[in-house]
Amino acid sequence: MRSTVLPILFVMSACPDRSISQVNPTQQGEYIKDIPVSADVDILFVIDNSASTSDKQMVFAANFPKFVQALDAFPTGRPNLHIGVVSTTVDIHTQGFGMNCPSPAPNDDGLLQTTPRVAGCAAPNGRFLSDIKNATNTRTTNYSGTLDSALSCIAQLGATGCGFEAPLEAMKKALDGSRPENTGFLRDGAFLAVVILTDEDDCSVKDPAIFQLPAAQAGPGDFRCQPLFAYRCDTAISPSSAGSYANCHVRTDSYLQDPALYAQFLSAVKPPGKTVVALIAGDPSTTLTMTGAITTPFTQQLALEPSCMATINGQPAIGRPANRLQDFLTPFGDHGLFRTVCQPDYSQALTDVGKLLFKAISPCLEGMLNLADVDPANPGLQPDCTVSDIQNADTGTEHETAMPTCQMTGPTTPNPAGARPCWWVAPNPASCTTDTKLELHVERTTPPSTGTSVRVACATGP
């Protein structure tokens, strides 16, 4: 007999299709959670490699041990990991505009990066880092040394990339199959985490004609992306003079791609709730100021002033408003995280990213569940939930098999003679900091088949 504390995926759904008994229809709604029997997580780091980010990359990489520690603190230990790194440089057809933007860009443009960039380190054996737990509790890896050092080896991309940073388009190209070299990174049934590090807003281009506009119409350098065609304010932003602008919001009718399309793309890659997104970027702001010249950390005429500043390795570092990225993040709700890029130490930010992943696959029930006991004769709490095993999740051949609530001899003691598999819940405030404080357990006599996940649907409301 085996009791399993399952990592849980938290999903909100209004009226999902169900092949097993529905929860009480008088309730306000239901939460649906898909639970992998083994925690498989694919993590994509999108790292700004433009001229102003080498210092941030170095500090970011120095704190990868904090990220790995957070992964190792999961209830079931370190998840089965695929970790990839991609730059913010894409082939955006700048047509000789400059700004270190190659066209074509065969070594970037969504290609997962594996070049060793730290003295003495080695590339992984493959296009991404792989770290998988074996049945013997050993791990099979395709890299040498520790996971944090292997990640640091390939994640410090340098500062020679395109000045029109396009983290959202780079993310899409890394995941949409347009780079066959990346095949195998995404796994069916795995959770997906996207972590973006950048000090400027996204400049993913919809219409390359933006680079044909004369400076008199579009401003110097990357001003056309930051901020001229990115935002709409109470008054039109001037392409030639300094000024301050209020009530600024993201434009969706210009040369730049609507950030919402990239959120929709991720929702198509994975079912809702199986993706988490973390941004480490410049603080968003609805008030923008253009200065006639900026000299820190480098000279630029007519520029968007930073929304935050910090000292990193003794040098000034800035972050410009990431309003487009914030719009991209918003649909992910509790599965999204923003942390400022303007900090001297990213240790807490990377710890928080790890905690965000833990929350996504945690065994802790979340949300405003109806905690009325639907079976008072059975010891412990039986909330109004249904639980089932799912085979072939995330595919068109998904199969669902319901399991009953465990018969209990005490609040935390399943009857050893009862049916298996079965499920039960109990408070665990030490591990579960959610509103419910409840942890889900599944009792089995034999392990489920490979690829099985567990689906939980619980009634919400008073």
C-alpha positions in Angstrom: 0.0 0.0 0.0 1.4 3.4 -0.9 0.3 6.9 -0.1 1.4 9.5 -2.6 1.4 13.2 -2.0 0.9 14.5 -5.6 2.2 17.7 -7.1 -0.8 19.6 -8.3 -1.5 22.0 -11.2 -4.0 24.7 -10.3 -6.5 25.7 -13.1 -9.6 27.7 -13.0 -12.4 26.8 -15.3 -16.0 27.9 -15.6 -17.8 24.9 -17.1 -15.4 22.1 -18.1 -16.5 19.0 -19.9 -16.5 16.0 -17.5 -16.8 12.3 -18.2 -17.2 11.5 -14.5 -19.8 12.7 -12.0 -20.2 16.5 -11.8 -19.7 18.5 -8.7 -22.8 20.1 -7.1 -24.4 22.3 -9.9 -25.7 24.7 -7.2 -22.1 25.8 -6.5 -20.7 28.9 -8.1 -18.2 27.0 -10.2 -15.3 24.5 -9.9 -11.5 24.4 -9.9 -9.8 21.9 -12.0 -6.3 20.6 -11.3 -4.2 18.4 -13.4 -1.6 16.5 -11.4 1.4 14.8 -12.9 2.3 11.5 -11.2 6.0 12.6 -11.7 6.8 16.3 -11.9 8.2 17.0 -15.4 9.1 20.7 -16.0 10.4 22.3 -19.2 12.0 25.6 -18.3 12.9 28.2 -21.0 15.2 31.1 -20.0 14.9 34.1 -22.4 17.9 36.3 -21.7 18.5 39.8 -23.1 21.9 39.8 -24.9 21.9 43.5 -25.9 24.6 46.0 -25.1 23.4 46.9 -21.6 22.9 43.5 -20.0 26.2 41.7 -19.5 26.4 42.9 -15.9 22.8 41.7 -15.2 23.6 38.3 -16.8 26.6 37.8 -14.6 24.7 38.5 -11.4 21.7 36.4 -12.6 24.0 33.5 -13.3 25.7 33.8 -9.9 22.4 33.2 -8.2 21.4 30.1 -10.2 22.2 28.0 -7.0 19.2 29.7 -5.3 17.0 28.6 -8.2 18.2 25.0 -8.1 17.8 25.0 -4.3 14.2 26.0 -4.8 13.7 23.1 -7.3 15.3 20.6 -4.9 12.9 21.7 -2.1 9.9 20.4 -4.0 8.0 17.7 -2.0 9.1 15.0 -4.4 12.6 16.4 -4.8 14.1 17.9 -8.0 11.6 17.6 -10.9 12.5 15.9 -14.1 13.9 18.9 -16.0 14.6 20.2 -19.4 16.2 23.6 -19.3 16.8 25.7 -22.4 18.3 29.2 -23.0 17.4 31.5 -25.8 18.6 35.1 -26.6 16.4 38.1 -27.3 17.9 38.5 -30.8 15.7 37.4 -33.6 15.7 38.0 -37.4 13.5 41.0 -37.6 14.7 42.2 -41.0 16.1 45.5 -40.0 17.5 45.9 -43.5 20.8 47.5 -42.6 19.4 49.6 -39.7 22.3 48.5 -37.5 21.9 48.0 -33.7 23.8 44.6 -34.0 20.8 43.0 -35.6 21.9 40.3 -38.1 19.5 39.2 -40.9 19.5 36.3 -41.2 20.3 35.4 -37.6 21.1 31.6 -37.8 22.8 31.5 -34.4 19.9 33.1 -32.6 16.3 33.6 -33.8 14.9 31.1 -31.3 17.8 28.6 -31.3 18.4 27.2 -27.9 21.9 28.3 -26.8 24.5 25.8 -25.8 27.8 27.6 -26.4 30.1 27.4 -23.3 30.8 31.0 -22.3 32.5 30.5 -18.9 36.1 29.5 -18.7 36.6 25.8 -18.0 33.0 24.8 -18.5 31.6 22.4 -21.2 28.5 22.4 -23.3 25.7 19.9 -22.6 25.3 16.8 -24.8 22.3 18.2 -26.7 20.5 21.4 -27.4 19.3 21.8 -23.8 20.1 20.6 -20.2 18.4 17.4 -19.3 18.2 16.1 -15.7 15.9 13.1 -15.2 15.3 10.9 -12.1 15.7 7.2 -12.6 13.7 4.4 -10.9 16.8 3.7 -8.7 16.6 7.4 -7.4 19.8 8.2 -9.4 19.6 10.9 -12.1 20.5 10.8 -15.7 22.0 14.1 -16.9 23.6 15.3 -20.2 25.9 17.8 -18.5 29.0 17.7 -16.3 29.3 19.3 -12.9 26.3 20.7 -11.0 23.1 21.9 -12.5 23.6 25.5 -11.5 27.1 25.6 -13.0 25.9 23.9 -16.2 23.2 26.5 -16.5 25.6 29.4 -15.8 27.9 28.0 -18.5 25.4 28.5 -21.3 23.3 31.4 -19.9 25.8 34.2 -19.9 25.2 35.2 -23.5 27.2 38.4 -23.7 26.2 41.8 -24.9 26.6 41.8 -28.6 23.0 41.0 -29.5 20.3 43.0 -31.3 19.4 46.3 -29.6 15.8 45.8 -30.7 15.1 43.1 -28.0 12.4 40.7 -28.9 12.0 38.3 -26.0 8.4 37.4 -26.9 9.1 36.5 -30.5 12.3 34.6 -29.4 10.2 32.6 -26.9 7.7 31.8 -29.6 10.3 30.7 -32.2 12.0 28.6 -29.5 8.8 26.7 -28.9 6.7 26.7 -32.1 8.8 24.2 -34.1 10.3 26.7 -36.5 13.8 25.7 -35.1 13.9 21.9 -35.7 17.2 21.9 -33.7 15.1 22.4 -30.5 13.1 19.2 -31.1 12.6 17.3 -27.9 12.8 20.2 -25.5 9.0 20.3 -25.0 7.5 17.1 -23.6 3.8 16.0 -23.7 2.4 16.3 -20.2 5.2 18.4 -18.8 4.7 21.8 -17.2 6.2 24.8 -19.0 8.0 27.7 -17.3 9.2 30.8 -19.2 11.6 33.1 -17.4 12.5 36.4 -19.1 15.4 38.6 -18.1 15.6 42.0 -19.8 16.2 45.7 -19.1 14.0 47.1 -21.9 10.5 46.4 -23.2 9.7 43.9 -25.9 10.2 44.9 -29.5 8.7 42.0 -31.3 7.9 43.4 -34.8 4.8 42.7 -36.8 5.7 44.9 -39.8 9.4 45.3 -40.7 8.5 48.6 -42.4 9.1 50.2 -39.0 12.8 50.1 -39.9 12.3 52.0 -43.2 10.9 55.0 -41.5 13.2 58.1 -41.5 14.6 59.3 -38.2 12.5 62.5 -38.5 9.4 60.3 -38.4 10.5 57.6 -36.0 13.3 59.0 -33.9 16.9 57.8 -33.5 18.1 54.3 -32.6 15.6 52.1 -30.9 13.3 55.0 -30.0 10.9 53.7 -32.6 10.4 50.7 -30.4 11.1 52.3 -27.1 8.6 54.0 -26.9 7.2 55.6 -30.1 5.2 52.8 -31.6 4.9 50.8 -28.4 2.7 53.1 -26.4 -0.2 55.6 -26.7 -0.4 58.4 -24.2 -2.7 61.4 -23.5 -0.6 63.3 -26.1 1.3 61.9 -29.0 4.9 61.1 -28.3 7.2 63.3 -30.3 9.9 61.6 -32.4 12.3 64.6 -32.1 12.0 66.4 -28.8 12.1 65.7 -25.0 8.9 65.6 -23.0 6.8 63.9 -20.4 3.6 61.9 -21.1 0.9 60.6 -18.9 -1.7 57.8 -19.0 0.4 55.7 -21.3 -0.8 52.3 -22.4 0.3 49.6 -24.8 -0.6 50.1 -28.5 -2.0 47.1 -30.4 -2.4 48.9 -33.8 1.2 49.7 -34.8 4.2 48.0 -36.3 4.7 45.9 -33.2 3.0 42.6 -32.4 0.2 42.6 -29.8 1.6 41.0 -26.6 -1.7 39.2 -26.1 -0.9 37.0 -29.1 2.1 35.6 -27.3 0.0 34.7 -24.2 -2.5 33.0 -26.6 0.4 31.2 -28.2 1.5 29.7 -24.8 -2.0 28.7 -24.1 -2.0 26.7 -27.3 1.3 25.1 -26.5 0.0 23.9 -23.1 -3.5 23.6 -21.6 -4.5 26.5 -19.4 -2.8 26.4 -16.1 0.2 24.2 -17.2 2.4 27.2 -17.9 4.0 29.7 -15.5 5.7 32.9 -16.6 8.2 35.0 -14.7 9.5 38.4 -15.7 12.6 40.1 -14.4 12.4 43.5 -16.2 12.1 47.2 -15.9 9.3 48.5 -13.6 6.1 49.2 -15.7 4.9 52.8 -15.6 2.0 54.8 -17.2 4.1 58.0 -17.0 6.9 58.2 -19.6 9.6 60.8 -19.9 11.8 61.4 -22.9 15.2 63.0 -22.3 17.2 64.9 -24.9 20.3 62.8 -24.1 21.2 60.0 -21.7 24.8 59.1 -20.9 24.4 56.3 -18.3 25.4 53.5 -18.9 26.0 54.7 -22.5 25.3 57.7 -24.6 22.0 57.9 -26.5 20.3 60.9 -28.0 16.5 61.3 -27.3 15.8 58.3 -25.1 13.1 56.9 -22.9 14.2 57.5 -19.3 14.5 54.5 -17.0 11.7 53.6 -14.7 14.3 52.1 -12.2 18.0 52.2 -11.5 20.4 50.2 -9.4 24.1 49.6 -8.9 25.4 46.2 -10.1 29.0 45.3 -9.5 29.7 48.9 -8.7 28.3 50.2 -12.0 25.0 52.0 -12.7 22.3 49.8 -14.2 18.9 50.8 -15.5 15.6 49.3 -16.5 13.1 50.9 -18.9 9.4 50.5 -18.5 8.3 46.9 -19.5 4.6 47.8 -20.2 4.3 45.4 -23.2 5.8 42.6 -21.2 3.5 43.3 -18.3 0.5 43.1 -20.7 1.8 39.7 -21.8 2.1 38.5 -18.2 -1.3 39.6 -17.0 -3.4 36.7 -18.4 -1.4 34.2 -16.4 -2.7 35.5 -13.1 -1.4 33.5 -10.1 0.9 31.6 -12.5 2.7 34.8 -13.3 5.5 36.7 -11.5 7.1 40.1 -11.9 10.3 41.2 -10.3 12.3 44.3 -11.0 15.5 44.1 -12.9 16.9 47.0 -10.9 18.4 45.1 -8.0 22.0 44.3 -7.1 21.3 40.7 -6.3 18.8 38.4 -8.1 18.9 35.7 -5.4 15.4 36.4 -4.1 14.0 36.8 -7.6 15.3 33.4 -8.6 14.1 31.8 -5.4 10.7 33.3 -6.1 10.7 31.8 -9.6 11.4 28.4 -8.0 8.5 29.0 -5.5 6.2 29.9 -8.4 7.0 26.5 -10.0 6.4 24.8 -6.7 3.0 26.5 -6.4 2.1 25.3 -9.9 2.7 21.6 -9.1 2.2 21.7 -5.3 0.2 19.1 -3.5 -1.7 21.9 -1.8 -5.3 22.7 -2.8 -5.9 26.3 -3.6 -8.7 28.7 -4.2 -12.1 29.4 -2.6 -13.2 25.8 -2.4 -16.4 24.8 -0.7 -15.1 23.0 2.3 -18.4 21.5 3.5 -18.0 17.8 4.3 -20.1 15.8 1.9 -19.6 12.6 3.8 -19.7 13.3 7.6 -19.8 9.5 8.3 -16.3 9.1 6.9 -13.6 10.4 9.3 -11.7 13.5 8.1 -12.8 16.0 5.5 -14.4 15.0 2.2 -14.8 18.1 0.1 -17.0 18.2 -2.9 -14.4 17.0 -5.4 -14.0 14.3 -8.0 -10.7 12.7 -8.8 -9.6 10.6 -11.8 -6.6 9.1 -13.5 -5.8 10.5 -16.9 -3.9 8.7 -19.6 -2.5 10.5 -22.6 -3.0 14.0 -21.1 -2.5 16.9 -23.6 -3.3 14.6 -26.6 -6.4 13.9 -28.6 -6.6 10.4 -27.1 -7.0 11.3 -23.5 -8.7 8.7 -21.3 -10.2 9.3 -17.9 -10.9 6.8 -15.1 -12.6 7.9 -11.9 -11.4 6.9 -8.5 -13.4 6.9 -5.2 -12.8 8.7 -2.0 -10.8 6.6 0.5 -12.7 5.0 3.3 -10.9 6.3 6.4 -10.4 4.9 9.9 -9.2 8.3 11.2 -8.8 11.8 9.7 -5.4 10.9 8.2 -5.6 7.1 8.1 -7.0 5.3 5.1 -8.6 1.9 5.7 -6.0 -0.6 4.5 -8.8 -2.9 3.3 -10.5 -0.2 1.2 -10.6 0.1 -2.6 -7.5 1.3 -4.4 -6.7 3.7 -6.0 -8.5 6.2 -3.8 -7.9 9.8 -2.6 -8.2 11.8 0.6 -7.2 15.2 1.9 -5.9 16.5 5.2 -4.6 19.9 6.5 -0.8 20.4 6.2 -0.3 24.1 7.2 3.5 23.6 7.5 3.8 22.9 3.7 0.6 24.4 2.4 0.4 28.2 2.7 -2.7 28.3 0.5 -6.2 29.4 1.7 -7.3 25.8 2.3 -4.1 24.5 3.9 -5.2 21.2 2.4 -2.9 18.6 0.9 -4.1 15.8 -1.5 -3.0 12.2 -1.1 -3.7 9.2 -3.5 -3.5 5.6 -2.2 -2.3 3.0 -4.7 -1.3 -0.6 -4.5 0.7 -0.5 -7.8 2.3 2.5 -9.6 0.2 4.0 -12.4 1.2 3.5 -16.0 3.9 5.9 -17.4 2.5 9.2 -18.4 -0.5 9.1 -16.0 -1.7 12.3 -14.4 -4.5 12.9 -11.9 -7.4 15.3 -12.5 -9.2 17.0 -9.6 -12.3 19.1 -9.8 -13.6 20.7 -6.7 -16.7 22.8 -6.1 -16.3 26.5 -5.2 -18.6 28.9 -3.5 -20.1 29.3 -0.1 
